[in-house]
Amino acid sequence: MNAVRGHLLVVDDDRLNRMVLTRALREQGYTTETAENGWQALELLCQQHRRGFDVVLLDVLMPELDGYQTLARIKNESALKHIPVIMISAVDEMDSVIRCIKMGATDYLPKPFNAALLQARISASLAGKRLRDLELEYLEQVGHVTAAAAAVEAGTFATDSLQVVATRPDALGQLARVFQRMAHEVRSREERLKREVGELRIEINQVRQAQRVAEITETEYFRRLRGQADELRRIMEG
Amino acid sequence: MTEPNVIDKGALDELQETTGGDPEFLAELIETYLDDAPGLLATMRWAIGAANAEELRRAAHSLKSNSASFGARILATRCQELEQQAKNGIFDGASERLVHVETAYADAERALRALLPPA
């Protein structure tokens, strides 16, 4: 048994085609779900809590919502438009295939199905999707680094915020690690400076206090008071 | 043994290979095909009477596609002719074409049933 290679949605009103495709795909290590028409397919695709589909296999000729309409809706939906759609078509339907590819379909699969072609086209579509997913993930993580830079400036940076990016083995990961280290150094330096400023402030206060004491004790009035106090002490002792 | 020219053994072998080479599953597929085909033929007959090109086209398309998968090439070709006619919205001669489809189906059915294990 092969490891699961991808999760596919088979959309075809014909149950025989669904049976053939799901079995063939299972044999090739894919997991599948099926829909009998376009509406059902869109419902499955839009259920966010489900496992996401890696590729959609879509029949052209279907009742209610046909392949063209379903494809158009998928491509108009920002959350779905990046899922590769492979059109299922008979060999004599090249016009339909061209129309669908112009609308954003990734490829087409001729009926009757051929195992090698099925595998080749799905692998190519999956590779394209995975590349796209990696690109999206990369952009998202670049966003984390940019946000971290803004957080450092605002004094709200948390080292953990770059933890995931820092595990990347590539240049972005290296950047995140260097950034984490530098942010840590900046924070340590800032804390040390704060401590030193605090200590300096205490010293200044002590000097000021000494100055004030001196200012009072060195006045004529204070000297006179001290003289009177000495006089009083002598009388009391004498 | 299949009847010569009715079922293309190569196509049937390819279908079996594509679905993992399991003869039991192939038999299940043949049974499903034989279950669904009479309904599609009935839809075609109804659609010609009702001059419903869309339904005629869809039913002819399905039977064409499924028949091609089992290597029933003559039947697939007959269905394609009817599908094309429906696509063009022409009903003249459609009933005669349907008779050709039904005849080709009867041959294909016989040949495919012969491939099923005894009940």
Interface residues (C-beta under 8 A of the other chain):
Chain A: D13 D14 R15 L16 N17 M19 V20 R23 A24 R26 E27 L61 P63 A90 D92 K111 P112 F113 N114 A115 L118
Chain B: A11 E14 L15 E17 T18 T19 G20 F25 E28 L29 T32 Y33 D36 R57 R58 H61 S62 K64 S65 N66 A68 S69 Q80
